[in-house]
């Protein structure tokens, strides 16, 4: 390390240490300010609560003002006493005259009762209620004491609150009730307690979700069974149209799904997006649930959904579920309808597109092996893979005869096929495309020196104009040098020449352009032209005895296949 680097490192270390020191000092000053504003009597009370010294607290009861002072977080001594485990400490403070049991903390708006429940202090909860604490007052999140007790999965605290008049149907945040909470927790004893206290099984929250849907979503079989027996609507749908069975399918509990079906659940109720329970099971990767739902779901309902479960399995990256669906006869090339397609900015239609967009090589292999077509989407799957830089996906798609010379003209309508513009910095990717029959000659068609090309290129961007962009000029030398490996002769127009003359590759490019190409090079190009790319990209033909291994490697440009070389090196 040189002296300059050492001084920079020392300076950075000093800045970090100074920042830590300042933050600690700020925290200390705030704490000191908080303590400075407290009276000595209040500090003694807080210390006695902390240490459980009941005798000291009793002696301090005559200083009533000390029990009404709050700290910087808005906590009174009563709040601290409610959240500590010594019952006698709490009851001593409750004996202080003039205290309110409903004062809230500054942060969180907690009452002494909600603090005791959150701390799981059952005796404190009972004592506060017996001294008159309201079982209805919520905290700032609008969570009731009963809701918090159920969330804590405490039957004893729940029973104590109910016996002191807590409202089972009190609406909390987003109209969520204790019945929803117990369905989420799955405690059967608490559920029965709430039902006996008047809990309603079909109460919906702000999203239209019932306790039954919550129980099904979390896979609580016994809770689901009790709610059904008490009159829960098995085909209730939330505001987004998702049914109880869809929630159960998302949880993957086959026993729960069967219970709902036995009670009249409809597997063919679509959500507002058209999805069915089978789609949700496929997306979540619940193999057993999906296996169960396949024969029970109506083919008509799936068709009306406008999306195959194959799409859902691939979108969720669930390769096992995908294999199951294909084995059961689902169409690998089913295209999403326009309504569902418009939910995606790229207007995707095929399951293969989902796999490529996700960079999911495993699902892409399964789909291609099952005969997935590569050209069913407005934006070709190959272009998505090239743009993402996934060499493995590009290799798979090219092996499946994806069109290397496809165009996507929405962003830039170029004379040359679109794929090249997505990989100008990636020689490995470029070689993959060029070796697979990319039309390199289209890169040298322009109208700058040849007026006969004007009509053909009208309205389109030639390669030379594309490379003249200031952000791409520095790449022009390396790109053109690579392209020359795949043409017999290329005419460099005056505009492109001006750019190339400034690049370090220009002497080599100039020598290639001014010299006759080797017979070996010309023979390879002619053989490839006569064979056609359809045959060159057919593995069965190229693996046949027609081509000796050395000739095959020569024809396929294997000495320039950087991807294969890298893969062999890694192996």
Number of C-alpha atoms within 10 A of each C-alpha: 5 6 8 8 10 11 11 11 12 11 12 12 12 12 12 12 11 12 12 12 12 12 11 12 12 12 12 12 12 13 13 12 12 14 15 11 12 16 13 12 16 23 16 15 25 20 15 19 23 14 11 19 15 19 11 14 22 16 10 20 18 12 15 15 15 21 23 16 17 19 16 16 11 17 21 22 23 26 23 17 27 30 22 19 17 19 18 15 25 26 18 16 22 21 12 19 13 11 14 13 18 15 16 23 21 15 12 12 18 26 25 27 31 27 25 26 28 16 16 20 19 19 19 28 28 19 18 20 19 12 12 12 19 19 21 17 19 24 20 16 12 17 21 25 30 29 29 21 28 28 18 18 19 17 17 16 24 27 18 20 22 17 11 16 13 21 21 24 20 18 17 17 14 12 17 23 26 30 27 29 23 26 28 22 20 22 19 17 14 23 24 16 16 22 17 10 17 12 20 21 20 21 19 22 19 12 13 17 23 27 28 33 32 24 28 28 23 20 25 23 19 15 26 27 18 17 23 17 10 13 12 20 18 23 21 21 23 19 15 13 18 24 26 31 32 30 22 30 30 24 23 25 20 20 14 26 27 17 18 23 15 9 15 12 19 19 23 22 22 21 18 14 15 20 25 28 29 28 25 25 30 34 24 20 24 22 18 13 25 25 18 15 21 16 10 12 16 13 13 9 16 19 14 14 24 18 26 28 29 29 26 24 30 28 22 20 24 21 21 16 26 27 17 18 22 16 11 12 8 16 17 23 20 19 19 21 18 13 14 18 18 13 11 10 7 11 17 25 24 26 31 30 26 22 26 25 15 18 19 19 17 14 25 25 19 19 23 17 12 15 13 21 20 20 17 18 19 12 19 20 27 26 25 20 25 25 16 17 17 17 17 15 24 26 21 18 23 19 14 19 17 21 21 23 19 17 18 15 13 8 6 13 15 21 22 25 21 18 25 24 18 17 20 16 14 14 16 18 26 25 22 23 24 21 19 23 21 23 16 21 16 14 21 20 23 26 17 15 14 10 10 10 13 15 10 13 16 12 11 17 15 21 20 23 14 19 22 17 10 8 8 12 17 17 14 21 21 18 19 20 16 15 19 16 17 22 14 17 17 17 14 19 16 12 15 22 14 12 17 25 14 13 16 12 16 19 12 11 19 15 10 16 16 9 9 11 13 9 9 9 14 15 13 17 17 13 11 15 12 9 12 12 15 11 13 19 19 13 11 9 13 18 12 11 8 10 13 12 13 9 11 16 15 15 21 18 17 16 11 18 20 16 18 15 14 11 9 9 8 7 6
